[in-house]
Amino acid sequence: MKTALVTDGNNRLSVWQNLRLMPLFSFIFGGILLLFALCIGLASWFLAQSNQSLNDATEEIQTRMGISNSSNHLRTARLYVIQAGAAARIGEMDLFRDNIARTEKRIQQARDGSASI
């Protein structure tokens, strides 16, 4: 009976039994590394996509800000023209010229802002 030999305290694993477990450990470790590499690749792809979306959003915001700034400059120029007309009506020619100069400056700023769009 071979079972009596196992109970005598001499149940050490041989080198051959350890070597048979190596393919299993290699397969598990390789699977973990493969999953890790796939996760890194997927995260990198998502990072590149988010960077492109962020660049698109930044470009859109800059375009909207350029239009808004141009509109604000034209609105201010219109107010200066109204003030210049009021100054011309009461005979204040220095204030009239000053407001016309401010108007021209604002119109030029609006042109420069809309040219960068």
C-alpha positions as CSV (number, residue, x, y, z in Angstrom):
1,M,0.0,0.0,0.0
2,K,1.4,3.2,-1.2
3,T,-0.9,5.3,1.0
4,A,1.0,4.4,4.1
5,L,4.2,6.0,2.8
6,V,2.4,9.4,2.5
7,T,1.4,9.5,6.1
8,D,4.9,9.1,7.4
9,G,5.7,12.8,7.0
10,N,7.7,12.7,3.8
11,N,5.3,14.5,1.4
12,R,7.7,17.0,-0.3
13,L,7.0,18.3,-3.8
14,S,9.5,17.2,-6.4
15,V,11.1,19.6,-8.9
16,W,9.0,18.0,-11.7
17,Q,5.8,18.9,-10.0
18,N,6.9,22.6,-9.7
19,L,7.9,22.7,-13.4
20,R,4.5,21.5,-14.4
21,L,2.9,24.6,-12.7
22,M,5.2,27.0,-14.7
23,P,3.0,27.1,-17.8
24,L,0.0,27.9,-15.7
25,F,1.7,30.8,-13.9
26,S,3.2,32.1,-17.2
27,F,-0.3,32.0,-18.8
28,I,-1.9,33.9,-16.0
29,F,1.0,36.4,-15.8
30,G,0.9,36.9,-19.6
31,G,-2.9,37.4,-19.5
32,I,-2.5,40.1,-16.9
33,L,0.2,41.8,-18.9
34,L,-1.9,41.7,-22.0
35,L,-4.9,43.2,-20.2
36,F,-2.6,45.9,-18.8
37,A,-1.3,46.7,-22.3
38,L,-4.8,46.9,-23.7
39,C,-5.9,49.3,-20.9
40,I,-2.9,51.5,-21.6
41,G,-3.7,51.6,-25.3
42,L,-7.4,52.3,-24.8
43,A,-6.6,55.1,-22.3
44,S,-4.1,56.6,-24.7
45,W,-6.7,56.6,-27.5
46,F,-9.3,58.2,-25.3
47,L,-6.7,60.8,-24.2
48,A,-6.0,61.7,-27.8
49,Q,-9.7,62.0,-28.6
50,S,-10.3,64.2,-25.6
51,N,-7.3,66.4,-26.6
52,Q,-8.8,66.8,-30.1
53,S,-12.2,67.7,-28.7
54,L,-10.6,70.2,-26.4
55,N,-8.8,71.9,-29.3
56,D,-12.0,72.1,-31.2
57,A,-13.8,73.6,-28.3
58,T,-11.0,76.1,-27.7
59,E,-11.1,77.1,-31.4
60,E,-14.9,77.6,-31.2
61,I,-14.6,79.7,-28.1
62,Q,-12.0,81.9,-29.7
63,T,-14.2,82.4,-32.7
64,R,-17.1,83.3,-30.6
65,M,-15.0,85.7,-28.5
66,G,-13.7,87.4,-31.7
67,I,-17.3,87.9,-32.9
68,S,-18.4,89.2,-29.5
69,N,-15.5,91.6,-29.2
70,S,-16.1,92.9,-32.7
71,S,-19.7,93.4,-31.9
72,N,-18.9,95.2,-28.7
73,H,-16.5,97.5,-30.5
74,L,-19.1,98.4,-33.1
75,R,-21.7,99.0,-30.3
76,T,-19.3,101.4,-28.6
77,A,-18.5,103.1,-31.9
78,R,-22.2,103.6,-32.5
79,L,-22.5,105.3,-29.0
80,Y,-19.6,107.6,-29.9
81,V,-21.3,108.6,-33.2
82,I,-24.4,109.4,-31.2
83,Q,-22.4,111.5,-28.7
84,A,-20.6,113.2,-31.7
85,G,-23.9,114.1,-33.2
86,A,-25.1,115.5,-29.9
87,A,-21.9,117.5,-29.5
88,A,-22.2,118.9,-33.1
89,R,-25.8,120.0,-32.4
90,I,-24.7,122.1,-29.5
91,G,-21.6,123.4,-31.2
92,E,-18.9,121.5,-29.3
93,M,-16.5,120.9,-32.2
94,D,-13.6,119.7,-30.1
95,L,-15.8,117.0,-28.4
96,F,-17.2,116.2,-31.9
97,R,-13.7,115.5,-33.3
98,D,-12.7,113.5,-30.2
99,N,-15.8,111.3,-30.5
100,I,-15.2,110.8,-34.3
101,A,-11.6,109.8,-33.6
102,R,-12.7,107.3,-30.9
103,T,-15.3,106.0,-33.4
104,E,-12.7,105.4,-36.1
105,K,-10.5,103.7,-33.5
106,R,-13.3,101.4,-32.4
107,I,-14.2,100.5,-36.0
108,Q,-10.6,99.7,-36.7
109,Q,-10.5,97.4,-33.6
110,A,-13.7,95.7,-34.8
111,R,-12.1,95.1,-38.2
112,D,-8.9,93.7,-36.6
113,G,-10.9,91.4,-34.4
114,S,-13.1,90.1,-37.2
115,A,-10.0,89.6,-39.5
116,S,-8.5,87.2,-36.9
117,I,-11.7,85.0,-37.0
